[in-house]
Amino acid sequence: MGSFSIWHWLIVLVVVALVFGTKKLRNLGGDLGGAVKGFKQAMNEEQSSGVIEHAVNEADSVSSKATQKE
């Protein structure tokens, strides 16, 4: 009673397609895909800049320790 079978999902899909139309669903899918792609790119840019900042900070700390020893 709590589980949906494949037939339930097919009926829901047909009803949604009839209500919204396939063109709107295709556009919605494209917009959602573009949003996910943009989010992934932003996350990758942030991670790469974080790695660069971390490397610069470590290089600064190593060089400052070296100058302190001299």
TAMO-V853663 format. One record per residue. N is the residue number from 0. SS is DSSP state (A for helix, B for strand, O for the rest). PHI is phi as a letter, one per 20 degrees, with the letter a starting at -180 (NA if undefined). OMEGA is omega in whole degrees, -180 to 180 (none if undefined). Layout:
N;SS;PHI;OMEGA, N;SS;PHI;OMEGA
//
This chain:
0;O;NA;-178, 1;O;e;-176, 2;O;e;177, 3;O;d;178, 4;O;e;179, 5;A;f;-179, 6;A;f;177, 7;A;f;-178, 8;A;f;177, 9;A;f;178, 10;A;f;177, 11;A;f;179, 12;A;f;179, 13;A;f;180, 14;A;f;178, 15;A;f;179, 16;A;f;178, 17;A;f;-177, 18;A;f;-174, 19;A;e;-176, 20;O;n;-175, 21;A;f;-179, 22;A;f;179, 23;A;f;179, 24;A;f;178, 25;A;f;178, 26;A;f;178, 27;A;f;177, 28;A;f;178, 29;A;f;178, 30;A;f;179, 31;A;f;178, 32;A;f;178, 33;A;f;179, 34;A;f;179, 35;A;f;179, 36;A;f;177, 37;A;f;178, 38;A;f;180, 39;A;f;179, 40;A;f;179, 41;A;f;179, 42;A;f;179, 43;A;f;178, 44;A;f;-180, 45;A;f;180, 46;A;f;-178, 47;A;f;178, 48;A;f;177, 49;A;f;178, 50;A;f;180, 51;A;f;179, 52;A;f;179, 53;A;f;180, 54;A;f;179, 55;A;f;180, 56;A;f;179, 57;A;f;179, 58;A;f;178, 59;A;f;-179, 60;A;f;178, 61;A;f;-179, 62;A;f;178, 63;A;f;177, 64;A;f;180, 65;A;f;180, 66;A;f;178, 67;A;f;-179, 68;A;f;-177, 69;O;f;none
//
